[in-house]
């Protein structure tokens, strides 16, 4: 990605050194990562003002609030006077209709980039995921941040993230003077609900025979601090964020105390595809690849900028296990209390067989 003009950079550095700092706009600021970042920036002595944008007003009184949909072109007027925009208004909910999710994520990002350029904003920070590198058996461990993005659209939301990455690369050419930074977190933990966090809600950890999983986590607090670095232009370009190092599957099982259930690849992928196809599970079969193959990333660019994670992989895994305690998921499907009791008593194998019964029941209802 292109670097800012030296004169622009010098002016902004002078602004920060003089105590005025940048005006930073945050989309999706009423909840989740957006809320946490807006609060962190509002408390920072390096930020002049926080402009908070969401479809509902949050309770951060220190911010200047604008209530609107990020797909509304009127957002350009709300961004006037901002130096940096951190776009966090994304829908990656497992339960959201896929077409509606893509329409919101892609159109929202397009609108924010165009509006930012029209409003004279210098930098837009986008947040995707390290999942865009793809989970493949021949991946290096760790992957370079400059590695080719080899993911496909077969996993939840990854198609949207790849399109956002393409928009990020095109934006500086379409809008000269606009600089775009892309932040790619590893498995995000801390108030999140994804196919990867649900993996640890299962009575047994599904392991596909012949695979070599490697787990690298990113606590939401570390993501927020990395986003702050990006907003303050302490790091730029495309970079990953996560804990140092990784855990192999055996370490995860030892630390979690959850035993594995190993299945042949054809059985695991075939069952996942069938269950998703008839609507019994929110996760497509493509999500399984991220529990089978490594996609560990280097966080060298943040390290070079002086950033360090505050959490280790072991600590984040412990936090995740505490967060999901009491939840029960089989094949990506959350179970109700009655089903969960049966699954806990019978073990993972019977629970998996139970999904086959659900398939037969659904087909009977539909007359298949």
C-alpha positions in Angstrom: 0.0 0.0 0.0 1.1 3.5 -0.7 2.8 5.6 2.0 1.5 9.0 2.9 3.0 12.1 1.3 6.1 13.1 3.4 4.7 16.6 3.9 1.4 15.1 5.1 3.2 12.7 7.5 5.3 15.6 8.8 2.3 17.7 9.5 0.5 14.9 11.3 3.6 14.1 13.3 3.8 17.8 14.3 0.1 17.7 15.3 0.6 14.7 17.5 3.8 16.2 19.1 2.0 19.5 19.8 -0.6 17.6 21.9 -3.5 18.1 19.5 -3.4 14.6 18.0 -5.7 13.2 15.2 -9.4 13.1 15.1 -10.3 9.4 14.8 -13.7 8.2 13.6 -14.8 4.6 14.6 -17.6 2.8 12.9 -19.5 0.1 14.8 -18.6 2.1 17.9 -21.7 1.1 20.0 -20.6 -2.5 20.8 -17.9 -5.1 20.5 -14.5 -4.2 19.3 -15.7 -0.8 18.1 -16.9 0.1 21.6 -13.6 -1.0 23.2 -11.5 0.9 20.7 -13.6 4.1 21.0 -13.2 4.0 24.8 -9.4 3.4 24.5 -9.0 6.3 22.1 -11.1 8.6 24.1 -8.9 7.9 27.1 -5.7 8.5 25.1 -3.7 11.7 25.4 -2.6 11.2 21.8 -6.1 11.6 20.3 -7.8 15.0 19.9 -11.4 13.7 19.4 -13.3 10.4 18.8 -16.2 10.4 16.3 -18.4 7.4 17.0 -20.7 6.0 14.2 -23.2 3.3 14.6 -26.9 2.5 13.9 -27.6 3.2 17.6 -26.0 5.5 20.1 -23.6 4.1 22.6 -23.0 5.3 26.1 -19.5 6.8 25.6 -20.2 10.4 26.5 -16.7 11.6 25.5 -17.3 10.8 21.8 -19.2 12.8 19.2 -22.0 10.5 18.0 -23.6 10.0 14.6 -26.4 7.5 14.3 -26.6 6.1 10.8 -26.0 3.0 8.7 -22.5 2.8 7.2 -24.0 2.1 3.8 -25.6 5.5 3.8 -23.6 7.9 1.6 -24.5 10.7 4.1 -21.6 9.3 6.2 -19.2 11.4 4.1 -20.5 14.5 5.8 -20.1 12.9 9.2 -16.4 12.1 8.4 -15.4 15.7 7.6 -12.7 16.8 9.9 -11.6 13.3 10.7 -7.9 12.4 10.1 -8.4 8.6 10.4 -11.4 6.2 10.1 -11.3 2.8 11.8 -14.0 0.7 10.1 -15.3 -2.0 12.4 -19.0 -2.1 11.4 -18.9 -5.7 10.1 -21.5 -8.5 10.5 -19.8 -11.9 11.0 -22.6 -13.5 12.9 -22.9 -17.2 12.2 -26.7 -17.0 12.2 -27.0 -14.1 9.7 -28.2 -14.9 6.2 -25.1 -15.2 4.1 -26.4 -12.9 1.3 -27.5 -10.2 3.7 -24.2 -10.4 5.5 -22.2 -10.0 2.3 -24.4 -7.1 1.2 -23.8 -5.3 4.5 -20.1 -6.0 4.8 -19.0 -5.3 1.2 -21.3 -2.3 0.6 -20.5 -0.8 3.9 -16.8 -1.0 3.3 -17.2 0.4 -0.2 -19.2 3.3 1.1 -16.8 4.1 4.0 -13.7 4.1 1.7 -15.5 6.4 -0.9 -16.9 8.7 1.8 -13.5 8.9 3.6 -11.8 10.0 0.4 -14.5 12.5 -0.3 -14.3 13.9 3.2 -10.5 14.4 3.0 -9.6 11.6 5.5 -6.0 10.6 5.2 -6.2 7.0 6.5 -8.7 4.2 6.7 -8.0 1.2 9.0 -9.9 -2.0 8.1 -10.0 -5.2 10.2 -10.3 -8.6 8.4 -8.8 -11.8 9.8 -5.7 -14.0 9.4 -8.2 -16.5 7.9 -7.7 -14.7 4.6 -4.3 -16.4 4.2 -6.2 -19.7 4.0 -5.8 -22.9 6.1 -3.7 -25.3 3.9 -1.6 -28.3 4.6 1.5 -26.8 3.0 1.4 -23.5 4.9 4.6 -22.3 6.5 4.5 -22.0 10.3 4.4 -19.1 10.8 3.2 -17.5 7.6 4.8 -14.2 6.5 2.6 -11.2 6.6 3.4 -10.8 2.9 2.2 -14.4 2.1 -0.3 -14.8 -0.7 -3.9 -14.8 0.4 -5.0 -18.3 -0.6 -8.3 -18.6 1.3 -11.5 -19.4 -0.6 -15.0 -18.2 0.1 -16.0 -21.7 1.6 -15.7 -20.7 5.2 -18.1 -18.4 7.1 -17.6 -14.8 6.2 -14.2 -15.3 4.6 -15.5 -14.4 1.1 -16.6 -11.1 2.5 -13.2 -10.5 4.1 -11.4 -11.4 0.8 -13.5 -8.8 -1.0 -12.7 -6.2 1.7 -9.0 -7.0 1.2 -9.5 -6.4 -2.6 -11.3 -3.1 -1.9 -8.4 -2.1 0.4 -5.8 -2.7 -2.3 -7.8 -0.8 -5.0 -8.7 2.2 -2.8 -5.4 4.1 -2.9 -5.4 3.8 -6.7 -9.0 4.9 -7.0 -8.5 7.7 -4.4 -5.0 9.1 -4.5 -3.9 10.4 -1.1 -6.0 7.9 0.8 -3.9 5.4 2.7 -5.4 2.1 3.8 -4.2 -0.1 6.7 -5.4 -3.7 7.1 -5.3 -5.5 10.4 -5.6 -9.3 10.4 -6.2 -10.9 13.8 -5.7 -14.6 14.5 -8.5 -16.6 16.3 -10.3 -13.8 18.1 -11.4 -14.4 21.7 -13.2 -12.1 24.1 -17.0 -11.7 23.7 -16.9 -13.4 20.2 -19.0 -16.2 18.8 -17.4 -17.9 15.8 -17.1 -21.3 14.3 -13.6 -21.4 15.8 -14.7 -20.5 19.4 -17.6 -22.9 19.1 -15.1 -25.7 18.4 -14.2 -25.5 22.1 -17.8 -25.9 23.2 -17.9 -29.5 22.0 -17.9 -32.5 24.3 -14.9 -33.8 22.3 -12.5 -31.9 20.0 -13.0 -33.1 16.5 -9.7 -34.0 14.9 -9.6 -35.0 11.2 -7.2 -37.9 10.7 -4.0 -36.9 9.0 -4.3 -33.2 9.7 -1.8 -31.0 11.6 -3.7 -28.3 13.4 -1.9 -25.3 15.0 -3.7 -22.8 17.1 -2.8 -19.1 17.5 -5.2 -16.8 19.4 -5.7 -13.1 19.6 -7.4 -11.6 22.7 -9.7 -8.8 21.9 -7.7 -6.5 24.2 -4.6 -7.1 22.1 -6.6 -6.4 18.9 -7.8 -3.1 20.3 -4.3 -2.0 21.2 -3.1 -3.0 17.7 -5.9 -1.0 16.2 -4.9 2.0 18.3 -1.3 1.6 16.9 -2.8 1.7 13.4 -5.0 4.7 14.1 -2.1 6.6 15.5 0.0 5.7 12.4 2.6 3.8 14.5 2.3 0.9 12.0 0.8 0.8 8.5 0.3 -1.4 5.5 -1.1 -5.0 6.0 -0.2 -6.7 9.2 -1.3 -9.5 11.5 -2.0 -9.5 15.2 -2.0 -12.3 17.7 -0.2 -14.0 20.5 3.5 -14.9 20.0 3.9 -18.5 18.8 1.3 -21.2 18.6 -0.1 -24.4 20.3 -0.3 -27.7 18.5 -3.4 -29.9 18.9 -1.9 -32.1 21.7 -1.0 -29.0 23.7 -4.6 -27.7 23.3 -6.0 -31.0 24.4 -3.7 -31.1 27.5 -4.5 -27.5 28.5 -8.2 -27.8 27.9 -8.7 -31.2 29.4 -11.0 -32.0 26.4 -10.4 -35.3 24.7 -10.3 -35.7 20.9 -12.6 -37.6 18.6 -10.8 -38.5 15.4 -12.6 -39.0 12.2 -11.5 -39.7 8.6 -11.5 -36.6 6.4 -14.3 -37.8 4.1 -16.6 -38.6 7.0 -16.0 -35.3 8.8 -16.3 -33.1 5.7 -19.2 -35.0 4.3 -21.2 -34.8 7.5 -20.5 -31.1 7.9 -21.6 -30.4 4.3 -24.8 -32.3 4.7 -25.7 -30.8 8.0 -25.1 -27.3 6.7 -26.9 -27.9 3.4 -30.2 -28.8 5.1 -29.9 -25.9 7.6 -29.1 -27.8 10.8 -25.7 -26.2 11.4 -24.6 -22.6 10.8 -21.1 -23.6 9.8 -20.3 -24.7 6.2 -17.8 -27.5 5.7 -15.1 -24.9 4.8 -14.9 -23.9 8.4 -13.4 -27.3 9.2 -10.2 -26.5 7.3 -9.3 -23.9 9.9 -9.3 -26.7 12.6 -7.3 -29.1 10.3 -4.5 -27.1 8.8 -2.1 -24.4 10.1 -2.7 -20.7 9.5 -0.3 -19.3 12.2 1.0 -15.9 11.3 4.0 -13.7 12.1 3.4 -10.5 13.9 6.7 -9.0 12.9 5.4 -5.6 11.7 3.8 -4.8 15.1 6.9 -6.0 16.9 9.0 -3.7 14.8 6.7 -0.9 15.8 7.3 -1.6 19.5 4.0 -3.4 20.1 3.8 -6.6 22.2 0.8 -8.8 23.0 -0.3 -8.7 26.6 -1.8 -12.2 26.4 -0.2 -15.6 25.7 -1.9 -18.4 23.7 -2.2 -20.4 26.9 -3.9 -17.5 28.7 -6.3 -16.8 25.9 -7.3 -20.4 25.6 -8.0 -20.4 29.4 -10.1 -17.3 29.0 -12.0 -18.9 26.1 -12.7 -22.1 28.0 -14.0 -20.0 30.9 -16.2 -17.9 28.5 -17.8 -21.0 26.9 -18.3 -23.0 30.0 -21.8 -24.3 30.2 -22.4 -24.1 26.4 -22.7 -27.2 24.4 -22.1 -27.5 20.6 -22.0 -30.4 18.3 -21.0 -30.0 14.7 -21.2 -26.2 15.1 -24.8 -26.4 16.3 -25.6 -25.1 19.8 -27.6 -27.6 21.8 -30.5 -26.8 24.1 -30.4 -27.9 27.7 -32.1 -31.2 27.1 -29.9 -32.1 24.1 -26.8 -30.9 26.0 -27.6 -33.2 28.9 -27.9 -36.1 26.6 -24.7 -35.2 24.7 -22.8 -34.9 28.0 -24.0 -38.2 29.3 -23.6 -40.2 26.1 -20.3 -38.6 24.8 -19.4 -37.2 21.5 -19.9 -40.3 19.4 -23.5 -40.6 20.4 -24.0 -36.9 20.0 -22.6 -37.1 16.5 -25.0 -39.9 15.7 -27.7 -37.8 17.1 -27.1 -35.3 14.4 -27.9 -38.0 11.9 -31.2 -38.5 13.5 -31.9 -34.7 13.2 -31.1 -35.0 9.5 -33.6 -37.8 9.1 -36.2 -35.9 11.1 -35.7 -32.7 9.0 -36.0 -34.7 5.7 -39.2 -36.3 6.9 -40.7 -32.9 7.7 -39.8 -31.6 4.3 -41.0 -34.8 2.6 -37.6 -35.6 1.2 
